[in-house]
Amino acid sequence: MARILVVDDSPTLLAGTTKILLSAGHEVIPAVSGEEGIAKSIIEKPDLIVMDVVMPGISGFQATRTITTNPETKHIPVIMLTTKDQETDKVWAKRQGAKDYVVKPPESKDLLSKIDALLG
């Protein structure tokens, strides 16, 4: 299965997302900040990134823009996973380079189907 970088500053939501991904056979690389997510995307070269938006320091939007414009990491698809459910947030996420968008808390079937579609 895939190596997936999960970036979320909430230990509860990071654990929940990790559980969903592990149950589907994926390997999870955790990160607790946008900065750590950027660094791990370069070092680990994951197959996909699941990115929270609201985090202290660099937001998920900023981290996604950095990852999707870096020649070393721009090929890695990013799914935003956030409580922000407005259409403007979804549009902004796509403008930052995100390939998809899931509202928290994720339904495992929904998150896994989006991951499968991107890793196809």
Secondary structure, 3 states (H helix, E strand, C coil): CCEEEEECCCHHHHHHHHHHHHHCCCEEEEECCHHHHHHHHHHHCCCEEEECCCCCCCCHHHHHHHHHHCCCCCCCCEEEEECCCCHHHHHHHHHCCCCEEEECCCCHHHHHHHHHHHHC
